[in-house]
Amino acid sequence: MTKIRKVGILGAGMMGAEIGLCFAMAGCKVALKDMSIEVAEKGKSRLAATLEKAIRAGKMDDLQKDAVLGRITPTGRMDPFEQAEMVVEAVFENYEVKKAVWTQADEICPAECIFATNTSSIPITQLGATVKQERRRRFLGTHFFSPASVMKLVEVIPGLETEETVVGQVMEICRRIGKTPIHVKDVPGFVVNRILHAMWIEANRLVEEDVISPEEVDTACKLGLGHPIGPYALMDLTGNELNLQVQEILFHAYGERFLPRPILKQKVHAGHLGRKTSRGWYVYDK
Ligand SMILES: NC(=O)c1ccc[n+]([C@@H]2O[C@H](COP(=O)([O-])OP(=O)(O)OC[C@H]3O[C@@H](n4cnc5c(N)ncnc54)[C@H](O)[C@@H]3O)[C@@H](O)[C@H]2O)c1
């Protein structure tokens, strides 16, 4: 079962399309589903652009690109999921939206199909409860990082009813697609987001206290800590609205230490959301 060949991806947005690419590059056939085939096709065409860059960087040739893309089938329908051995869900971060797609998948997917959600903040156990009792032992979280085709880490998170053998299978599947999985408990923020946001909140305190500017924090973390990208450049990539939303969830779960700083709220109120609005902590060309 760890040698899976057919994968279904729910959601062809930023994460879903890239996760599909990870499986396709490892030789799996991928059904990439979104709300319509047109949206799913857009997701696939972004991957074509990503692979063009890989060709220019000498990491792949045209034949390999065509073979990888040939394994990805965009769809607006659930029928291709009848054959899926694993489904990874990366639709909007909204419980009702996720519940609706998992309910559909539960109806159509084979009994042994593994269900994995890429949620960043909804408890895995709560999402696992959206599928039938018999399926819950095969439901878990696989938290990929953006861009998923580049970042090696996957947090593998069992829910209350996930079978340990399924966790082991999914860890092995992650390794087969070139990732390094870590086994994490189902706690708010999992591991990486707890560490990351603790650091971002402290960075925001430093900026609020006028100790240092955002640009200098980035320099400090790159040159002093060896980070490949500074916290403020990264916040602009992930988006300040999402950053605030995650900190509110962490604050709710853990209290004072994750209280979002006023400076972040101001950025969101001003519409300085990051790269997507061409302005965040930095200003970008449109
Ligand atoms: N963006 C990140 O850095 C990141 C990192 C890790 C995890 N995540 C998680 O991954 C998930 C997706 O995030 P994203 O950034 O790719 O979002 P996104 O908005 O780029 O993509 C979501 C996609 O889901 C599609 N969708 C919505 N409802 C659907 C439905 N009913 N059926 C099929 N498709 C549907 C949308 O059309 C969209 O294409 C979220 O749960 C998010 O929390 C995001």
The ligand as an SDF file (V2000), in Angstrom:
LIG
                    3D

 44 48  0  0  0  0  0  0  0  0999 V2000
   -0.5720   28.7920    1.7310 N   0  0  0  0  0  0  0  0  0  0  0  0
    0.2830   28.1670    2.5370 C   0  0  0  0  0  0  0  0  0  0  0  0
    1.4600   28.5540    2.7030 O   0  0  0  0  0  0  0  0  0  0  0  0
   -0.1650   26.9100    3.2360 C   0  0  0  0  0  0  0  0  0  0  0  0
    0.7910   26.1010    3.8770 C   0  0  0  0  0  0  0  0  0  0  0  0
    0.3650   24.9040    4.4870 C   0  0  0  0  0  0  0  0  0  0  0  0
   -0.9660   24.5790    4.4830 C   0  0  0  0  0  0  0  0  0  0  0  0
   -1.8850   25.3970    3.8610 N   0  0  0  0  0  0  0  0  0  0  0  0
   -3.2920   24.9570    3.8360 C   0  0  0  0  0  0  0  0  0  0  0  0
   -3.5520   24.4070    2.5350 O   0  0  0  0  0  0  0  0  0  0  0  0
   -4.9370   24.6140    2.1910 C   0  0  0  0  0  0  0  0  0  0  0  0
   -5.0290   25.3350    0.8730 C   0  0  0  0  0  0  0  0  0  0  0  0
   -4.3400   26.5480    0.9520 O   0  0  0  0  0  0  0  0  0  0  0  0
   -3.8930   27.3570   -0.3420 P   0  0  0  0  0  0  0  0  0  0  0  0
   -2.9520   28.3960    0.1300 O   0  0  0  0  0  0  0  0  0  0  0  0
   -3.5050   26.4090   -1.4160 O   0  0  0  0  0  0  0  0  0  0  0  0
   -5.2750   28.0370   -0.7410 O   0  0  0  0  0  0  0  0  0  0  0  0
   -5.7840   28.5220   -2.1840 P   0  0  0  0  0  0  0  0  0  0  0  0
   -6.8480   29.5120   -1.9090 O   0  0  0  0  0  0  0  0  0  0  0  0
   -4.6160   28.8910   -3.0430 O   0  0  0  0  0  0  0  0  0  0  0  0
   -6.4220   27.2080   -2.8320 O   0  0  0  0  0  0  0  0  0  0  0  0
   -7.6070   26.6210   -2.3740 C   0  0  0  0  0  0  0  0  0  0  0  0
   -8.2760   26.0010   -3.5930 C   0  0  0  0  0  0  0  0  0  0  0  0
   -9.3730   25.2210   -3.1310 O   0  0  0  0  0  0  0  0  0  0  0  0
  -10.3680   25.3400   -4.1340 C   0  0  0  0  0  0  0  0  0  0  0  0
  -11.6640   24.9290   -3.5820 N   0  0  0  0  0  0  0  0  0  0  0  0
  -12.4450   25.6000   -2.7110 C   0  0  0  0  0  0  0  0  0  0  0  0
  -13.5740   24.8910   -2.4800 N   0  0  0  0  0  0  0  0  0  0  0  0
  -13.4940   23.7710   -3.2310 C   0  0  0  0  0  0  0  0  0  0  0  0
  -14.3600   22.6700   -3.4350 C   0  0  0  0  0  0  0  0  0  0  0  0
  -15.5350   22.6010   -2.8230 N   0  0  0  0  0  0  0  0  0  0  0  0
  -13.9510   21.6740   -4.2630 N   0  0  0  0  0  0  0  0  0  0  0  0
  -12.7420   21.7480   -4.8880 C   0  0  0  0  0  0  0  0  0  0  0  0
  -11.8930   22.7780   -4.7500 N   0  0  0  0  0  0  0  0  0  0  0  0
  -12.2740   23.7710   -3.9260 C   0  0  0  0  0  0  0  0  0  0  0  0
  -10.3130   26.7960   -4.5500 C   0  0  0  0  0  0  0  0  0  0  0  0
  -10.9800   27.0370   -5.7840 O   0  0  0  0  0  0  0  0  0  0  0  0
   -8.8180   27.0270   -4.5910 C   0  0  0  0  0  0  0  0  0  0  0  0
   -8.2960   26.7700   -5.8940 O   0  0  0  0  0  0  0  0  0  0  0  0
   -5.5450   25.3590    3.3730 C   0  0  0  0  0  0  0  0  0  0  0  0
   -6.1220   24.4280    4.2510 O   0  0  0  0  0  0  0  0  0  0  0  0
   -4.3370   26.0370    4.0280 C   0  0  0  0  0  0  0  0  0  0  0  0
   -4.5210   26.3210    5.3920 O   0  0  0  0  0  0  0  0  0  0  0  0
   -1.5060   26.5420    3.2290 C   0  0  0  0  0  0  0  0  0  0  0  0
  1  2  1  0
  2  3  2  0
  2  4  1  0
  4  5  1  0
  4 44  2  0
  5  6  2  0
  6  7  1  0
  7  8  2  0
  8  9  1  0
  8 44  1  0
  9 10  1  0
  9 42  1  0
 10 11  1  0
 11 12  1  0
 11 40  1  0
 12 13  1  0
 13 14  1  0
 14 15  2  0
 14 16  1  0
 14 17  1  0
 17 18  1  0
 18 19  2  0
 18 20  1  0
 18 21  1  0
 21 22  1  0
 22 23  1  0
 23 24  1  0
 23 38  1  0
 24 25  1  0
 25 26  1  0
 25 36  1  0
 26 27  1  0
 26 35  1  0
 27 28  2  0
 28 29  1  0
 29 30  1  0
 29 35  2  0
 30 31  1  0
 30 32  2  0
 32 33  1  0
 33 34  2  0
 34 35  1  0
 36 37  1  0
 36 38  1  0
 38 39  1  0
 40 41  1  0
 40 42  1  0
 42 43  1  0
M  CHG  2   8   1  16  -1
M  END
$$$$
